[in-house]
Amino acid sequence: MPLGKRLRQARQTAGLTMEQLSESSGVSVRAISDLERGHIRAPQPRTLTALSVALGMTAAEHERLAGDARALRMHTAGARPRLGEPPRAVTDFVGRASELDLVRRVASAVGRPGPVPIVLVHGEPGIGKTALAVRSAELLRDGFPDGCLHLDLRGVDPEPPDAGEVAGLLLRALAVNPRRIAAGVGERCSQLRAILRDRRCLLVLDNVADEAQLRPLLPGAGPGLVLVTSRRMLGGLEGVLRIALAPFAPAESAALLRAIAGQAADPAAAGDVAALARLCGHLPLALRIAGTRLANRPAWTVGTLVARLADADRRLANLHTGDTGVAAAFALSHAQLSREGRALFRRLAHVPEAGFTAPLAGVLAGYDPDDASDRLDELVELGLLQHEGADRYRFHDLIRLFARERLVVEEPAGSRAATRERMVRWLAAS
């Protein structure tokens, strides 16, 4: 018997009108009508439970109703294109044990009273934010029977989608009829939050642009979990658990290289593997590219690639394979900088050490220390620079090489010489 017909028969047997059943169950009259007419083909478990209790069903009757709903849900999911399906996880994922454990602990609290937990994974380009989010979703998805949805918010595009466009995609992925999706941005986001309030969904919002894009999409109370990745720290969001990713530890870097390339698994190559990891700055993207280059060139040894990367002027060019490159990943964040931010970024390549303070940055860019701090914070926000203690900043080695490339390309030799002379005089006086 179709689910809608079974539900109507149970309501009539109980002698209840739709209005009476709505009042006793908390399910709207419209939803009950749509269920009975078959317009809602895959109702959620909470809805069915509320209706079963209000109708006084036995456990066996409720299980038959729930079984019909599960069968419909599986049939409906198989008959329509799947939107929001997470991307393929890497088969050689290594490291991040403490971060995965933290996400698991947050997930264990899902369903308790209060707002839906939000976990934000942030860090510099190529640090492995998406890989961690996808791995977390893979481990947790069985605990979210109402769906695991992944959506790339294209945060580093020149014109990322706004919250309304993203909400529309998510509503479609949640099987909302396109004709019932609200037209306005605010109404559409509210519609999304209302649906997520009743569904135990795991939502992965990858590559978020900024707070304005994300904030309207976040559910309030409910039984779900939201994983967010962004190159930005999104400091304007409150009530968010932030996980800042750092480069791999040396042992993790070596493990990833061994997992990808057979040459790196040779115990005799351990020294070269450690050197290769250092030249990659222990950055997961760089390590993966290096490992892939080795795997695609079985005649190479690890030492062959170490020799190629030893030339700092060619290192970024050699950390490129297929459509993936370390410099290209950095360039996406660089493009988000203001004109002043780009100028400071490239001039910081003059600093002889990886670490420096705001006053030195001000000397390079011609700012006072306070203005320099503002520009440095812009670089930190986009993952192109890291704080080192209370008042110092530090480049990742590969990002520093990228800054040096931009300096040579964007500033004439005379300007570079003048900036360097200004820095040397300031350092000597200090």
URSULDA-V51295 format. One record per pair of residues at least 24 apart in sequence whose C-alpha atoms are under 10 Angstrom apart, sorted by the first residue. I is the first residue (numbers start at 1). J is the second residue. D is the distance in whole Angstrom. If there is no record, write none. Layout:
[[I/J/D] [I/J/D]]
This chain:
[[1/65/10] [1/68/9] [2/36/9] [2/37/10] [2/38/8] [2/41/10] [2/65/9] [2/68/7] [2/69/9] [2/72/9] [3/35/8] [3/36/8] [3/37/9] [3/38/8] [3/41/8] [3/42/9] [3/43/10] [3/64/9] [3/65/7] [3/66/9] [3/67/9] [3/68/6] [3/69/7] [3/71/10] [3/72/9] [4/32/9] [4/33/9] [4/34/8] [4/35/5] [4/36/4] [4/37/6] [4/38/5] [4/39/9] [4/40/9] [4/41/9] [4/65/9] [4/68/10] [4/69/10] [5/35/9] [5/36/6] [5/37/8] [5/38/8] [6/36/8] [6/61/10] [6/64/9] [6/65/8] [6/68/9] [7/32/9] [7/35/8] [7/36/6] [7/37/10] [7/48/10] [7/51/9] [7/52/9] [7/55/9] [7/65/8] [8/32/9] [8/33/9] [8/35/9] [8/36/6] [8/37/9] [9/36/9] [10/51/10] [10/52/9] [10/55/7] [10/56/9] [10/57/8] [10/61/9] [11/36/10] [11/51/9] [11/52/10] [11/54/9] [11/55/7] [11/56/10] [12/55/10] [13/55/9] [14/54/9] [14/55/6] [14/56/8] [14/57/10] [15/55/9] [16/54/10] [16/55/8] [20/54/9] [21/50/10] [21/51/8] [21/54/7] [21/55/8] [22/50/10] [22/51/8] [22/54/9] [23/54/9] [24/50/9] [24/51/8] [24/53/9] [24/54/6] [24/55/9] [25/49/9] [25/50/5] [25/51/6] [25/52/8] [25/53/7] [25/54/5] [25/55/8] [26/50/7] [26/51/8] [26/54/9] [27/51/7] [39/177/10] [40/72/10] [40/175/10] [40/176/9] [40/177/10] [41/68/10] [41/69/8] [41/70/10] [41/71/10] [41/72/6] [41/73/7] [41/75/9] [41/76/7] [41/175/10] [42/68/9] [42/69/6] [42/70/7] [42/71/8] [42/72/6] [42/73/5] [42/74/9] [42/75/9] [42/76/7] [42/77/9] [42/175/9] [43/68/10] [43/69/6] [43/70/9] [43/72/9] [43/73/8] [44/69/8] [44/70/9] [44/73/9] [44/145/10] [44/146/8] [44/198/8] [44/199/7] [44/200/9] [45/69/8] [45/70/9] [45/145/9] [45/146/9] [45/198/9] [45/199/9] [45/200/10] [46/198/7] [46/199/8] [46/200/10] [47/198/9] [47/199/10] [73/146/10] [76/175/9] [77/175/9] [80/175/9] [81/173/9] [82/149/10] [82/172/9] [82/173/7] [82/174/10] [82/175/9] [83/149/8] [83/150/8] [83/151/9] [83/169/8] [83/170/8] [83/171/10] [83/172/7] [83/173/5] [83/174/8] [83/175/9] [84/147/9] [84/148/8] [84/149/5] [84/150/5] [84/151/6] [84/152/9] [84/169/8] [84/170/7] [84/172/9] [84/173/6] [84/174/9] [84/203/9] [84/204/9] [84/205/10] [85/147/9] [85/148/7] [85/149/6] [85/150/6] [85/151/8] [85/173/9] [85/204/10] [86/133/10] [86/134/7] [86/135/10] [86/137/8] [86/138/9] [86/148/7] [86/149/6] [86/150/5] [86/151/8] [86/152/10] [86/203/10] [86/204/8] [87/130/10] [87/131/10] [87/134/7] [87/138/10] [87/150/8] [87/151/9] [87/152/10] [88/131/10] [88/134/8] [88/135/10] [88/138/10] [89/130/10] [89/131/7] [89/132/9] [89/133/10] [89/134/6] [89/135/6] [89/136/10] [89/137/9] [89/138/8] [90/131/7] [90/132/10] [90/134/9] [90/135/8] [91/135/10] [91/259/9] [91/260/10] [92/255/9] [92/256/7] [92/257/10] [92/258/10] [92/259/6] [92/260/7] [92/288/10] [93/131/8] [93/132/9] [93/135/8] [93/255/10] [93/256/7] [93/259/9] [94/131/10] [94/132/10] [94/248/9] [94/252/7] [94/253/9] [94/254/10] [94/255/7] [94/256/6] [94/257/10] [94/259/9] [94/284/10] [95/132/10] [95/248/8] [95/249/9] [95/251/9] [95/252/6] [95/253/9] [95/255/8] [95/256/9] [96/128/10] [96/132/8] [96/245/9] [96/246/10] [96/248/8] [96/249/10] [96/252/9] [97/132/10] [99/132/8] [99/136/9] [99/243/7] [99/244/9] [99/245/8] [100/132/8] [100/133/9] [100/135/8] [100/136/6] [100/139/9] [101/136/9] [102/241/10] [102/243/9] [103/132/10] [103/133/9] [103/136/7] [103/137/10] [103/140/9] [103/225/10] [103/227/9] [103/241/9] [103/243/9] [104/136/8] [104/137/10] [104/139/9] [104/140/8] [106/225/8] [106/241/9] [107/136/10] [107/140/8] [107/143/9] [107/144/10] [107/202/9] [107/223/10] [107/224/9] [107/225/7] [107/226/9] [108/140/10] [108/143/9] [109/223/9] [109/224/10] [109/225/9] [110/143/10] [110/144/10] [110/200/9] [110/222/8] [110/223/6] [110/224/6] [110/225/7] [111/200/8] [111/221/9] [111/222/7] [111/223/4] [111/224/7] [111/225/9] [112/221/9] [112/222/8] [112/223/7] [113/221/7] [113/222/8] [113/223/9] [114/220/8] [114/221/6] [114/222/8] [114/223/9] [115/197/10] [115/218/10] [115/219/8] [115/220/5] [115/221/4] [115/222/7] [115/223/9] [115/224/9] [115/225/10] [115/239/9] [116/196/9] [116/197/9] [116/218/8] [116/219/6] [116/220/6] [116/221/5] [116/222/6] [116/223/7] [116/224/6] [116/225/6] [116/226/7] [116/239/10] [116/240/10] [117/218/10] [117/219/9] [117/220/9] [117/221/9] [117/222/9] [117/223/9] [117/224/7] [117/225/5] [117/226/6] [117/227/9] [117/239/8] [117/240/7] [117/241/8] [118/203/10] [118/218/8] [118/219/9] [118/224/9] [118/225/6] [118/226/5] [118/227/6] [118/228/7] [118/238/10] [118/239/8] [118/240/5] [118/241/6] [118/242/9] [119/204/10] [119/225/8] [119/226/6] [119/227/5] [119/228/6] [119/229/8] [119/239/9] [119/240/6] [119/241/5] [119/242/6] [119/243/7] [120/205/9] [120/206/10] [120/208/10] [120/226/8] [120/227/6] [120/228/5] [120/229/6] [120/230/7] [120/232/10] [120/233/8] [120/234/9] [120/237/10] [120/240/7] [120/241/6] [120/242/5] [120/243/6] [120/244/8] [121/206/9] [121/207/10] [121/227/8] [121/228/6] [121/229/5] [121/230/7] [121/231/8] [121/232/9] [121/233/8] [121/241/9] [121/242/6] [121/243/5] [121/244/6] [121/245/7] [122/207/9] [122/208/10] [122/228/8] [122/229/6] [122/230/5] [122/231/5] [122/232/6] [122/233/6] [122/234/9] [122/242/7] [122/243/6] [122/244/5] [122/245/6] [122/246/9] [122/381/10] [122/382/10] [122/383/8] [123/229/9] [123/230/7] [123/231/5] [123/232/7] [123/233/8] [123/243/9] [123/244/6] [123/245/5] [123/246/7] [123/247/9] [123/380/9] [123/381/9] [123/382/8] [123/383/6] [123/384/9] [123/385/10] [123/386/9] [124/230/9] [124/231/6] [124/232/8] [124/244/9] [124/245/8] [124/246/8] [124/247/9] [124/283/9] [124/329/9] [124/330/8] [124/333/9] [124/380/9] [124/381/9] [124/382/7] [124/383/4] [124/384/6] [124/385/8] [124/386/9] [124/396/9] [124/399/9] [125/230/9] [125/231/7] [125/283/9] [125/284/10] [125/285/8] [125/326/8] [125/327/10] [125/328/10] [125/329/6] [125/330/6] [125/331/9] [125/332/9] [125/333/7] [125/382/9] [125/383/7] [125/384/8] [125/399/9] [126/231/10] [126/247/9] [126/283/7] [126/284/6] [126/285/5] [126/286/7] [126/287/10] [126/288/10] [126/325/9] [126/326/7] [126/327/10] [126/328/10] [126/329/7] [126/330/8] [126/383/10] [127/231/9] [127/244/10] [127/245/7] [127/246/7] [127/247/6] [127/248/9] [127/282/9] [127/283/6] [127/284/6] [127/285/6] [127/286/9] [127/383/10] [128/229/10] [128/245/8] [128/246/9] [128/247/9] [128/248/10] [128/283/8] [128/284/6] [128/285/7] [129/206/9] [129/207/9] [129/228/9] [129/229/6] [129/230/8] [129/231/8] [129/243/10] [129/244/9] [129/245/7] [129/284/10] [130/204/9] [130/205/10] [130/206/7] [130/207/8] [130/228/9] [130/229/7] [130/230/9] [131/229/10] [131/284/10] [132/227/10] [132/229/9] [132/245/9] [133/204/7] [133/205/9] [133/206/8] [133/227/7] [133/228/8] [133/229/7] [134/204/8] [134/206/9] [134/227/9] [136/204/10] [136/227/9] [137/202/7] [137/203/9] [137/204/8] [137/227/8] [140/202/8] [141/201/9] [141/202/7] [141/203/10] [142/202/10] [143/200/8] [143/201/9] [143/202/9] [143/224/10] [144/199/9] [144/200/5] [144/201/5] [144/202/6] [144/203/10] [144/223/9] [144/224/8] [144/225/9] [145/199/9] [145/200/6] [145/201/7] [145/202/9] [146/174/9] [146/196/10] [146/198/10] [146/199/6] [146/200/5] [146/201/5] [146/202/8] [146/224/9] [147/173/9] [147/174/8] [147/199/8] [147/200/7] [147/201/5] [147/202/6] [147/203/8] [147/224/10] [148/173/10] [148/174/10] [148/200/9] [148/201/6] [148/202/5] [148/203/6] [148/204/8] [148/224/10] [148/225/10] [148/226/10] [149/173/8] [149/174/9] [149/201/8] [149/202/6] [149/203/5] [149/204/6] [149/205/8] [149/226/10] [150/202/9] [150/203/6] [150/204/5] [150/205/6] [150/206/7] [150/227/9] [150/228/10] [151/203/8] [151/204/6] [151/205/5] [151/206/6] [151/207/9] [151/208/10] [151/228/10] [152/204/8] [152/205/6] [152/206/5] [152/207/6] [152/208/8] [152/229/9] [153/205/7] [153/206/6] [153/207/5] [153/208/5] [153/209/7] [153/210/10] [153/213/8] [153/214/9] [153/229/10] [153/230/10] [154/205/10] [154/206/8] [154/207/6] [154/208/7] [154/209/7] [154/230/10] [155/206/8] [155/207/5] [155/208/5] [155/209/4] [155/210/7] [155/213/9] [155/229/10] [155/230/8] [155/231/8] [155/232/10] [155/332/10] [155/333/10] [155/336/10] [156/207/7] [156/208/8] [156/209/6] [156/210/10] [156/230/9] [156/231/9] [156/329/10] [156/331/10] [156/332/6] [156/333/7] [156/334/10] [156/335/8] [156/336/7] [156/382/10] [157/207/10] [157/209/8] [157/332/8] [157/333/10] [157/335/9] [157/336/9] [158/332/9] [158/335/8] [158/336/8] [159/209/10] [160/207/10] [160/208/9] [160/209/7] [160/210/10] [160/213/9] [161/208/10] [161/209/9] [161/213/8] [162/209/9] [162/212/8] [162/213/6] [162/214/9] [162/216/10] [163/188/9] [163/189/7] [163/212/8] [163/213/5] [163/214/7] [163/215/8] [163/216/7] [163/217/7] [164/188/6] [164/189/6] [164/213/9] [164/216/9] [164/217/9] [165/189/9] [165/213/10] [166/205/10] [166/213/9] [166/214/9] [166/217/8] [167/191/9] [167/192/6] [167/193/9] [167/214/10] [167/216/9] [167/217/7] [168/192/8] [170/203/9] [170/217/9] [171/195/9] [171/196/10] [174/199/10] [174/201/10] [185/216/9] [186/216/8] [186/217/10] [188/216/10] [188/217/9] [189/215/10] [189/216/6] [189/217/6] [189/218/9] [189/219/9] [190/216/8] [190/217/8] [190/218/10] [190/219/9] [191/217/10] [192/216/9] [192/217/7] [192/218/9] [192/219/8] [193/217/7] [193/218/7] [193/219/5] [193/220/7] [193/221/9] [193/222/9] [194/219/8] [194/220/9] [194/221/9] [194/222/9] [195/219/9] [195/222/9] [196/220/8] [196/221/9] [196/222/7] [196/223/8] [196/224/7] [196/225/10] [197/221/6] [197/222/4] [197/223/7] [197/224/8] [198/222/6] [198/223/7] [198/224/9] [199/223/6] [199/224/7] [200/224/5] [200/225/8] [201/225/7] [201/226/8] [202/226/6] [202/227/8] [203/227/6] [203/228/8] [204/228/6] [204/229/8] [205/229/7] [205/230/9] [206/230/7] [207/231/7] [207/232/9] [208/232/8] [208/234/9] [209/234/9] [209/336/10] [210/234/6] [210/235/9] [210/236/9] [210/237/10] [211/235/8] [211/236/7] [211/237/7] [212/236/9] [212/237/10] [230/381/10] [230/382/9] [230/383/9] [231/333/8] [231/380/10] [231/381/7] [231/382/6] [231/383/6] [231/384/9] [232/333/10] [232/378/10] [232/379/10] [232/380/8] [232/381/5] [232/382/5] [232/383/6] [232/384/10] [233/380/9] [233/381/6] [233/382/8] [233/383/8] [234/381/8] [234/382/10] [235/381/9] [246/282/9] [246/283/8] [246/284/10] [246/386/10] [247/280/10] [247/281/7] [247/282/5] [247/283/5] [247/284/7] [247/285/10] [247/396/9] [248/277/9] [248/281/9] [248/282/5] [248/283/6] [248/284/7] [248/287/10] [249/277/10] [249/282/7] [249/283/10] [250/274/7] [250/275/10] [250/277/7] [250/278/8] [250/281/10] [250/282/7] [251/277/9] [251/282/10] [252/277/9] [252/282/8] [252/284/9] [253/277/6] [253/278/9] [253/280/9] [253/281/9] [253/282/6] [253/283/8] [253/284/7] [253/287/7] [253/288/9] [254/278/10] [254/282/9] [254/287/9] [256/284/8] [256/287/7] [256/288/7] [256/291/8] [257/284/10] [257/287/7] [257/288/7] [257/289/9] [257/290/8] [257/291/5] [257/292/9] [257/294/9] [257/295/10] [257/302/10] [258/291/8] [259/288/10] [259/291/8] [260/287/9] [260/288/7] [260/289/10] [260/290/9] [260/291/5] [260/292/6] [260/293/10] [260/294/8] [260/295/7] [261/288/10] [261/290/9] [261/291/5] [261/292/7] [261/293/8] [261/294/6] [261/295/5] [261/296/8] [261/297/9] [261/298/9] [261/302/9] [262/291/9] [262/294/8] [262/295/7] [262/298/8] [262/301/10] [262/302/10] [263/291/9] [263/294/7] [263/295/8] [263/297/10] [263/298/8] [263/299/9] [263/300/8] [263/301/6] [263/302/6] [263/303/10] [264/291/8] [264/294/8] [264/295/9] [264/301/8] [264/302/6] [264/303/10] [265/302/10] [266/302/10] [269/301/8] [269/302/7] [269/303/8] [270/302/9] [271/302/9] [271/303/9] [272/301/9] [272/302/6] [272/303/6] [272/304/9] [272/305/9] [272/306/7] [272/307/10] [273/302/7] [273/303/8] [273/305/10] [273/306/8] [274/302/10] [274/306/10] [275/302/9] [275/303/9] [275/306/7] [275/307/10] [275/309/10] [275/310/10] [276/302/8] [276/303/8] [276/304/10] [276/305/8] [276/306/5] [276/307/9] [276/309/8] [276/310/9] [277/306/9] [278/306/10] [278/397/9] [279/306/8] [279/309/7] [279/310/7] [279/311/10] [279/312/9] [279/315/8] [279/397/9] [279/398/8] [280/306/10] [280/309/8] [280/315/9] [280/316/9] [280/319/8] [280/326/10] [280/397/8] [280/398/7] [281/396/7] [281/397/6] [281/398/7] [281/399/10] [282/396/10] [282/397/10] [282/398/10] [283/326/9] [283/396/9] [283/397/10] [283/398/9] [285/319/9] [285/320/10] [285/324/9] [285/325/8] [285/326/7] [285/329/9] [286/316/9] [286/318/10] [286/319/6] [286/320/8] [286/324/10] [286/325/8] [286/326/6] [286/327/10] [286/398/9] [287/319/9] [287/326/10] [288/319/9] [288/321/10] [288/324/10] [289/318/9] [289/319/6] [289/320/6] [289/321/6] [289/322/9] [289/324/8] [289/325/8] [289/326/8] [290/318/8] [290/319/6] [290/320/8] [290/321/8] [292/320/10] [292/321/8] [292/322/10] [293/318/9] [293/319/9] [293/320/8] [293/321/7] [293/322/10] [296/321/10] [312/398/9] [312/401/7] [313/401/8] [313/402/10] [313/404/9] [313/405/8] [314/401/10] [315/398/8] [315/401/8] [315/402/10] [316/398/7] [316/399/9] [316/401/8] [316/402/8] [316/405/9] [326/398/8] [326/399/9] [326/402/9] [327/398/9] [327/399/8] [327/401/9] [327/402/7] [327/405/10] [328/402/10] [330/382/10] [330/383/9] [330/384/8] [330/398/9] [330/399/7] [330/402/8] [330/403/9] [331/399/10] [331/402/8] [331/403/10] [331/406/10] [332/382/10] [333/379/9] [333/381/10] [333/382/6] [333/383/8] [333/384/7] [334/379/9] [334/382/8] [334/383/10] [334/384/8] [334/402/10] [334/403/9] [334/406/10] [336/378/10] [336/379/10] [336/382/8] [337/375/9] [337/378/7] [337/379/8] [337/381/10] [337/382/8] [337/384/10] [338/375/9] [338/378/9] [338/379/10] [340/365/8] [340/372/10] [340/375/7] [340/378/10] [341/365/9] [341/372/9] [341/374/9] [341/375/6] [341/376/8] [341/377/9] [341/378/7] [341/379/7] [342/375/9] [342/378/10] [342/379/9] [342/403/9] [342/406/9] [342/407/10] [342/410/10] [343/375/10] [343/403/10] [343/406/9] [343/407/8] [343/410/9] [343/411/9] [344/372/8] [344/375/7] [344/376/8] [344/379/9] [344/403/10] [344/407/10] [345/375/9] [345/376/8] [345/378/10] [345/379/7] [345/384/8] [345/385/9] [345/395/10] [345/399/10] [345/400/9] [345/402/10] [345/403/6] [345/404/9] [345/406/9] [345/407/9] [346/400/9] [346/401/10] [346/402/8] [346/403/5] [346/404/6] [346/405/8] [346/406/6] [346/407/5] [346/408/9] [346/409/10] [346/410/8] [346/411/9] [347/403/8] [347/404/8] [347/406/9] [347/407/6] [347/408/10] [347/411/9] [347/416/8] [347/419/8] [347/420/9] [348/395/9] [348/400/8] [348/403/7] [348/404/8] [348/407/9] [349/395/9] [349/399/9] [349/400/6] [349/401/8] [349/402/9] [349/403/6] [349/404/5] [349/405/9] [349/406/9] [349/407/7] [349/408/10] [349/420/10] [350/400/10] [350/403/9] [350/404/8] [350/407/9] [350/416/8] [350/417/10] [350/419/8] [350/420/6] [350/421/10] [350/423/8] [350/424/10] [351/400/10] [351/420/9] [351/423/8] [351/424/9] [353/394/9] [353/395/9] [353/400/10] [354/393/8] [354/394/5] [354/395/5] [354/396/8] [354/397/7] [354/400/8] [355/385/10] [355/386/9] [355/387/9] [355/388/8] [355/392/7] [355/393/6] [355/394/4] [355/395/7] [355/396/10] [356/387/10] [356/388/9] [356/391/9] [356/392/6] [356/393/5] [356/394/7] [356/395/9] [357/387/10] [357/388/9] [357/390/10] [357/391/6] [357/392/5] [357/393/6] [357/394/9] [358/391/7] [358/392/7] [358/393/8] [359/391/10] [359/392/10] [359/426/10] [360/423/7] [360/426/8] [360/427/8] [360/430/10] [361/393/10] [361/423/9] [362/423/10] [363/419/8] [363/420/10] [363/422/7] [363/423/6] [363/424/10] [363/425/10] [363/426/8] [363/427/10] [364/418/10] [364/419/6] [364/420/8] [364/421/10] [364/422/7] [364/423/6] [364/426/10] [365/419/8] [365/423/10] [366/419/9] [366/422/10]]
